[in-house]
Amino acid sequence: MTSPYVARKVGPPPPFDPELEPALAALREQMPRAATAEDIPLLRDFAERLRLPDERLNPRGRYDLREVTVPGPDETSEVPLLVCRPAAAHEPVGVIFHMHGGGMVIGDNRGPETARFLGWADELGLALVSVDYRLAPEHPYPAAIEDCYAGLKWTIAHAGELGIDPRRIVVAGASAGAGLAASLALLSRDRGGPDLAAQLLLCPMLDDRNDTPSAHQMSGLGVADRQMTDVAWTALLGDRRGTADVPPYASPARAEDLSGLPPAFLDVGSAETFRDEVLDYAARIWQAGGQAELHVWPGGFHGFYGYAPDAAVSRQATAARVPWLRRVLGL
């Protein structure tokens, strides 16, 4: 399929921020590289070692944490949810509905990323619900997005008993989780609900074609480069990847209509594979008359703020998210 991105000369890759380079070097030493689908088990083992118990997710004990298993999208499936609500809250609170990253092939709802989102929720007195959706390639599209939609519907249907405000739900994630959040916003719009307050999309994985200038420019560099991303999209879509037969609920960049979506926050590093697909998605939201806040962090690699949290650019990136949540939720 012809790429929608205008062919242009691509120069050398932009430099990584000097403060981030040691963390990137350490990460590449520790993290297995997915050159083919056969490497996915190694990545899963790596992710499993990062799984956090309650005391690590909730070190100050400010949240009541519980795990529930809710009906899935069909009679044979169930969806595990991690429900985290501020213990001291006496009134219904807004909620961050979170989907974890991992290229659709690894991870769960108890990783370090979940702890970061819970930390931002804590700053604002919000609840967090994190979905443990089914992974590809064992469960290809549409398993993951349908699991997330089933979990979202259950959360809203049980808002009263959960003590949450169904009018203040933000779908959120990083990387593949952010792609799922964008897909969930599209699916909720097209199925007539649930209504969402906002979508928080951090370094989102949006386009299965994986053919932007930045994808080529950063090939072999950083984290989640073009080769690794091809493995992830192929696991999700099989032979459909890159063809005309890919729906927007699998690959949000395929959506022809981005109107009628909730306000979006998008950020990305200047030195990562997903840079240009994120820029294009934000521009298309504006062109459709929607609201989007876009940040491109100079020298940032994929997920840099989590691996080098004390770097100046990481502190700036992290600091931008809570004020936006405060604005869109009216807090």
C-alpha positions as CSV (number, residue, x, y, z in Angstrom):
1,M,0.0,0.0,0.0
2,T,1.2,3.5,-0.8
3,S,2.5,5.4,2.2
4,P,0.5,8.6,3.0
5,Y,3.7,10.4,3.9
6,V,5.2,12.6,1.2
7,A,8.5,11.2,0.0
8,R,11.4,13.5,1.0
9,K,15.1,13.4,1.5
10,V,15.8,12.2,5.0
11,G,19.0,13.5,6.7
12,P,21.0,12.0,9.5
13,P,19.2,11.1,12.7
14,P,18.8,14.0,15.2
15,P,21.1,13.6,18.2
16,F,20.0,12.2,21.5
17,D,20.0,14.5,24.5
18,P,23.4,14.1,26.2
19,E,21.8,13.5,29.6
20,L,19.7,10.6,28.1
21,E,22.5,8.8,26.3
22,P,23.9,6.8,29.4
23,A,20.4,5.6,30.2
24,L,19.8,4.5,26.6
25,A,23.1,2.7,26.5
26,A,22.3,0.8,29.7
27,L,18.8,0.0,28.4
28,R,20.2,-1.5,25.2
29,E,22.5,-3.7,27.3
30,Q,19.7,-5.0,29.5
31,M,16.7,-5.3,27.1
32,P,16.5,-8.1,24.6
33,R,16.1,-7.0,21.0
34,A,13.1,-8.2,19.0
35,A,14.6,-8.9,15.5
36,T,12.0,-11.6,14.8
37,A,8.8,-13.0,16.3
38,E,11.0,-15.8,17.9
39,D,12.4,-13.1,20.2
40,I,9.1,-12.3,21.8
41,P,9.5,-14.8,24.7
42,L,12.8,-13.1,25.7
43,L,11.0,-9.8,25.8
44,R,8.2,-11.3,27.9
45,D,10.7,-12.7,30.4
46,F,12.3,-9.2,30.7
47,A,8.9,-7.6,31.2
48,E,7.9,-10.2,33.8
49,R,10.9,-9.2,36.0
50,L,9.6,-5.7,36.1
51,R,6.1,-6.6,37.4
52,L,5.3,-4.7,40.6
53,P,3.5,-5.9,43.7
54,D,1.0,-3.7,45.6
55,E,3.6,-2.2,47.9
56,R,5.7,-1.0,44.9
57,L,2.7,0.3,43.0
58,N,1.3,2.1,46.0
59,P,4.3,2.8,48.3
60,R,2.5,5.4,50.4
61,G,-0.6,3.4,50.8
62,R,-2.9,6.2,49.6
63,Y,-4.9,3.9,47.3
64,D,-7.2,0.9,47.8
65,L,-6.0,-1.6,45.2
66,R,-8.1,-4.6,44.0
67,E,-8.1,-6.9,41.1
68,V,-11.4,-7.8,39.4
69,T,-12.1,-10.0,36.4
70,V,-14.9,-8.7,34.2
71,P,-16.8,-10.2,31.3
72,G,-14.9,-9.9,28.0
73,P,-16.1,-9.1,24.5
74,D,-17.5,-12.6,24.0
75,E,-18.8,-15.5,26.1
76,T,-15.5,-17.3,26.3
77,S,-13.3,-14.4,27.4
78,E,-12.7,-12.4,30.6
79,V,-10.7,-9.1,31.2
80,P,-8.6,-8.6,34.3
81,L,-8.6,-5.0,35.7
82,L,-6.5,-3.5,38.4
83,V,-8.7,-0.9,40.1
84,C,-7.0,1.8,42.2
85,R,-9.1,4.3,44.1
86,P,-7.9,7.0,46.5
87,A,-8.5,5.6,50.0
88,A,-9.4,9.0,51.5
89,A,-11.9,10.0,48.7
90,H,-15.5,10.5,49.9
91,E,-17.0,11.7,46.6
92,P,-16.9,10.2,43.2
93,V,-13.5,10.9,41.5
94,G,-12.4,11.0,37.9
95,V,-10.5,8.0,36.5
96,I,-7.5,7.4,34.3
97,F,-8.4,4.3,32.2
98,H,-4.9,2.9,31.4
99,M,-3.6,0.5,28.8
100,H,0.0,-0.7,29.2
101,G,2.6,-0.6,26.5
102,G,4.8,-3.4,25.1
103,G,4.1,-3.5,21.4
104,M,0.9,-5.4,21.9
105,V,3.1,-8.5,22.6
106,I,4.5,-8.1,26.1
107,G,3.7,-6.6,29.5
108,D,0.7,-6.5,31.9
109,N,-1.1,-4.0,34.0
110,R,1.4,-4.1,36.9
111,G,4.6,-2.7,35.3
112,P,6.6,0.4,36.2
113,E,4.5,2.4,33.7
114,T,1.4,1.7,35.7
115,A,3.1,3.1,38.8
116,R,3.9,6.3,36.9
117,F,0.3,6.8,35.8
118,L,-0.9,6.1,39.3
119,G,1.6,8.7,40.6
120,W,0.0,11.3,38.2
121,A,-3.5,10.2,39.3
122,D,-2.4,10.7,42.9
123,E,-1.4,14.3,42.3
124,L,-5.0,15.0,41.2
125,G,-7.0,12.7,43.4
126,L,-8.0,10.5,40.5
127,A,-8.7,6.8,40.4
128,L,-6.8,4.5,38.0
129,V,-8.1,1.4,36.2
130,S,-5.5,-0.6,34.3
131,V,-6.4,-3.3,31.8
132,D,-4.6,-6.6,31.3
133,Y,-5.6,-7.2,27.7
134,R,-4.8,-10.3,25.7
135,L,-1.5,-10.2,23.8
136,A,-0.5,-10.9,20.2
137,P,0.4,-13.1,18.3
138,E,-1.6,-15.6,20.3
139,H,-4.5,-13.2,20.3
140,P,-4.3,-11.0,17.2
141,Y,-6.5,-8.0,16.4
142,P,-9.2,-7.4,17.5
143,A,-8.7,-9.1,20.9
144,A,-6.7,-6.3,22.6
145,I,-9.0,-3.4,21.7
146,E,-12.2,-5.3,22.3
147,D,-10.8,-6.3,25.8
148,C,-10.1,-2.6,26.5
149,Y,-13.6,-1.6,25.3
150,A,-15.2,-4.3,27.4
151,G,-13.3,-3.1,30.4
152,L,-14.2,0.5,29.8
153,K,-17.9,-0.3,29.5
154,W,-17.8,-2.4,32.8
155,T,-16.0,0.5,34.6
156,I,-18.7,2.9,33.6
157,A,-21.5,0.5,34.3
158,H,-20.1,0.0,37.8
159,A,-19.2,3.7,38.4
160,G,-21.4,3.9,41.5
161,E,-19.9,1.0,43.4
162,L,-16.3,2.0,42.3
163,G,-16.8,5.5,43.5
164,I,-15.9,7.2,40.2
165,D,-17.4,9.9,38.1
166,P,-18.3,8.5,34.7
167,R,-18.2,12.1,33.2
168,R,-14.5,12.4,33.9
169,I,-12.8,9.4,32.2
170,V,-9.4,9.8,30.5
171,V,-8.2,6.9,28.3
172,A,-4.4,6.8,28.6
173,G,-1.3,4.9,27.8
174,A,2.2,4.9,26.5
175,S,3.6,3.4,23.3
176,A,1.3,0.6,22.2
177,G,-0.9,1.4,25.2
178,A,-1.3,4.9,23.8
179,G,-2.2,3.5,20.4
180,L,-4.9,1.4,22.1
181,A,-6.1,4.5,23.9
182,A,-6.4,6.4,20.6
183,S,-8.2,3.3,19.1
184,L,-10.5,3.2,22.1
185,A,-11.5,6.9,21.6
186,L,-12.3,6.1,18.0
187,L,-14.3,3.0,18.9
188,S,-16.2,4.8,21.6
189,R,-17.1,7.6,19.2
190,D,-18.2,5.2,16.4
191,R,-20.2,2.9,18.7
192,G,-22.1,5.8,20.3
193,G,-20.3,5.8,23.6
194,P,-19.1,5.7,26.3
195,D,-18.4,9.4,26.3
196,L,-14.8,10.2,27.2
197,A,-13.4,13.4,28.8
198,A,-9.9,13.2,27.2
199,Q,-7.2,10.9,25.8
200,L,-3.6,11.0,27.1
201,L,-1.3,9.6,24.4
202,L,2.4,9.3,25.4
203,C,4.8,8.4,22.5
204,P,1.9,6.5,20.8
205,M,2.3,3.7,18.3
206,L,-0.3,4.7,15.7
207,D,0.6,3.5,12.2
208,D,1.1,-0.1,11.1
209,R,2.7,1.1,7.8
210,N,5.8,2.1,9.8
211,D,7.0,4.1,6.8
212,T,7.4,7.7,8.1
213,P,10.6,9.7,7.6
214,S,11.4,9.3,11.3
215,A,10.9,5.5,11.1
216,H,13.6,5.3,8.4
217,Q,15.8,8.0,10.0
218,M,15.9,6.2,13.4
219,S,16.2,2.6,12.1
220,G,18.5,0.7,14.2
221,L,18.7,3.4,16.8
222,G,17.1,4.1,20.2
223,V,14.3,2.0,21.5
224,A,11.4,0.5,19.5
225,D,13.0,1.1,16.1
226,R,11.5,0.2,12.7
227,Q,12.5,-3.4,12.8
228,M,11.1,-4.0,16.3
229,T,7.9,-2.2,15.4
230,D,7.5,-4.3,12.3
231,V,7.6,-7.4,14.6
232,A,4.9,-5.9,16.8
233,W,2.6,-4.9,14.1
234,T,3.0,-8.2,12.3
235,A,2.2,-10.1,15.5
236,L,-1.0,-8.0,15.8
237,L,-2.1,-8.1,12.2
238,G,-0.4,-10.9,10.4
239,D,-0.4,-10.6,6.6
240,R,-2.8,-7.7,6.8
241,R,-0.1,-5.4,8.1
242,G,0.6,-2.6,5.6
243,T,-2.3,-3.5,3.3
244,A,-5.5,-1.6,2.7
245,D,-7.4,-4.1,4.9
246,V,-6.4,-2.6,8.3
247,P,-9.2,-0.8,10.3
248,P,-8.6,2.3,12.4
249,Y,-9.4,0.4,15.6
250,A,-6.2,-1.6,14.9
251,S,-4.0,1.3,13.6
252,P,-5.5,4.7,14.5
253,A,-3.5,6.5,11.8
254,R,-5.7,4.7,9.3
255,A,-8.8,6.7,10.5
256,E,-10.0,8.9,7.7
257,D,-12.2,11.0,10.1
258,L,-10.6,12.3,13.3
259,S,-13.5,14.6,14.2
260,G,-15.6,14.3,17.3
261,L,-12.9,12.9,19.5
262,P,-12.1,14.0,23.1
263,P,-9.3,16.4,23.7
264,A,-5.9,14.8,23.2
265,F,-2.5,15.2,24.7
266,L,0.3,13.8,22.6
267,D,4.0,13.8,23.2
268,V,7.0,12.2,21.5
269,G,10.8,12.5,21.4
270,S,12.5,14.1,18.4
271,A,14.8,11.1,18.2
272,E,12.4,8.3,18.0
273,T,10.6,6.1,15.4
274,F,7.1,7.4,16.1
275,R,7.9,11.1,15.9
276,D,6.3,11.8,12.5
277,E,3.2,9.6,12.8
278,V,2.5,11.4,16.1
279,L,3.0,14.9,14.5
280,D,0.7,13.9,11.6
281,Y,-2.0,12.6,14.0
282,A,-2.1,15.8,16.0
283,A,-2.2,17.9,12.9
284,R,-5.1,15.8,11.6
285,I,-7.0,16.3,14.8
286,W,-6.6,20.1,14.5
287,Q,-7.6,19.9,10.8
288,A,-10.8,18.0,11.8
289,G,-11.7,20.8,14.2
290,G,-10.6,19.0,17.3
291,Q,-8.4,19.9,20.3
292,A,-4.9,18.5,20.8
293,E,-1.8,19.5,22.8
294,L,1.4,18.3,21.2
295,H,4.9,18.2,22.7
296,V,8.0,17.1,20.9
297,W,10.9,16.7,23.3
298,P,14.3,17.5,21.8
299,G,16.7,14.6,21.9
300,G,14.2,12.2,23.5
301,F,14.2,8.5,22.6
302,H,11.2,6.3,23.0
303,G,10.0,6.4,26.6
304,F,13.0,8.4,27.7
305,Y,11.2,10.0,30.7
306,G,10.8,6.5,32.4
307,Y,14.4,5.4,31.9
308,A,16.1,8.7,32.8
309,P,13.6,10.5,35.0
310,D,16.1,12.9,36.5
311,A,17.3,14.4,33.1
312,A,16.1,17.9,32.6
313,V,14.1,17.0,29.4
314,S,12.4,14.2,31.3
315,R,11.4,16.4,34.2
316,Q,10.0,18.9,31.7
317,A,8.0,16.2,29.9
318,T,6.7,14.7,33.1
319,A,5.7,18.1,34.4
320,A,3.5,18.9,31.4
321,R,1.0,16.1,31.9
322,V,-0.6,16.9,35.2
323,P,-1.5,20.6,34.3
324,W,-3.1,19.3,31.1
325,L,-5.2,16.7,33.0
326,R,-6.2,19.4,35.5
327,R,-7.4,21.7,32.7
328,V,-9.4,19.1,30.7
329,L,-11.0,17.6,33.8
330,G,-11.7,21.0,35.4
331,L,-9.8,20.3,38.6
